[in-house]
Amino acid sequence: MMPVPRRRYKKVHMEWPKIYPVRQLVHQPEISDPASAVREEILQSRLRHRLRPGSRVAVAVGSRGISQISVLVRSVVATLQELGYRPFIVAAMGSHGGATAEGQRQILASYGITESALGVPVQTDMAVVELGKNSWGEPVYWDRNAYQADGVVAIGRVKLHTDFSGPYQSGLVKMLVIGLGKREGAATHHQYGVRGLRDMIPESAKVVLARTHFVLGLACIENARDKLAVIRAVEPEDLLAVEPQLLQLARDYMARIPFAQLDLLVVGELGKNYSGTGMDVHVLGRQMVEGEPDELRPRITRICVLDLAPESHGNATGVGLADLTTAKVLAKMDAQVSHVNSLTSCFLLRSKIPIDLPTDRECIATGLKTCWQPRIEKVRMALIPNTLELGLLWVSQALAEEAKGRHDLELIGEPRPMPFDQAGNLLQEELFPDSWRARRNQTLRL
């Protein structure tokens, strides 16, 4: 076999735009004490009427990076123990973590959810039981450990889904069907594409509600600052009626890029901790689902993504939403984990590998050169740390001028050149000192 020649890129020499810091002025609720809010919701629920003291209660936890998830889980465990129950953790994350027990255990551990931290067992077995058939004639699967428990309490974030629209998107309903359905449940629904998610999940949820010991859901909604805004206990008999109302609230609170059109968007990191698709399609304005119209906003000509978050455990699902990326993203990508997730989901278009460049600097330069706006003073460019944390953006001159006339945006500093180190890496922590990435790296330095 002939060796593959190393690619050589001609260095891009160009004029670089200066960038301006812009803050979004968002006024939304925020829960100051999530642990107390969780306890109060559980105590005010009908849980004590459903379970006897001494009952074994499975606490279902997923793989999404919910704000302060470890605080929420600790409070759930402590409150259940206060009520005289025997809680334990079960993984509710479908095929994530490479669809292996160890992979899912590692994901939970990365959120601080371990047996040593909580003092209760953590079960990540992939074994399932078949509950029966849904109205489509398809089997409905459920985590065996959860099925054998006396009761199941699920903690889930309600938000818009990245693959489809409907009354039930990302939330407790999907978590009960796909998350606790493990790999088999995920594959059953994803094999039908959008229809399997939008239309069949609610039908499978009816089977779950009728044939399991699901006793309470704790629905979480985050605001545009990635902070907890709502924690709501949802009774099983109310779930199908209440979740669409919570979804509308989540839609109102979600973070967005505050411009209708961009020539270039630079995303610092992608990862499953930020979105199920690595980068939230509702932020990018790109859904990229086979055979479905792409009607999202904003309209962005070119997207660069520079790095893969370590919390994603090598899962680079969604990297194909970008047009350009870096060699380090591909080096950090675990092909097995990424492929299992993508193939189980049956959404393949968004996982195609984009053109990769050796450094952040060359990636951004190539984005500028190919974004269809050759005049630097007119280019509409924004830099964000990820698609979850959008309170602070850095923007080009054209967008800064637009921001000056907006009541929802504030210019908070002077323009500056884009900062790169000697290796050509964008100094993201310098631009976004309060971002997830900056906090992570600060912890590592300590």
Buried (B, 14 or more C-beta within 10 A) or exposed (E): EEEEEEEEEEEBEEEEBBBBBBBBEBEEEEBEEBBEBBBBBBEEBBBEEBBEEEBBBBBBBBBBBBBBBBBBBBBBBBBBBEBEBBBBBBBBBBBBBBBBBEBBBBBBBBBBBBBEBBEBBBBBBBEBBEBEEBEBEBBBBBBBBBBEBBBBBBBBBBBBBBBBEBBBBBBBBBBBBBBBBBBBBBBBBBBBBBEBBBBBBBBBBBBBBEBBBBBBBBBBBBBBBBBBBBBBBBBBEEBBEBBBEBBEBBBEBBBBBBBEEBBBBBBBBBBBBBBBBBBBBBBBBBBBBEEBEEEBEBEBBBBBBBBBBBBBBBBBBBBBBBBBBBBBBBEBBBEBBBBBBBBBBBBEBBBEEBEBBBBBBBBBBBBBEBBEBEEBEEBBBBBBBBBBBBBBBBBBBBBBEBBEEBEEBEBEEEBEEBEBEEEBBBEBBEBBEEBBBBEBEEEEEE
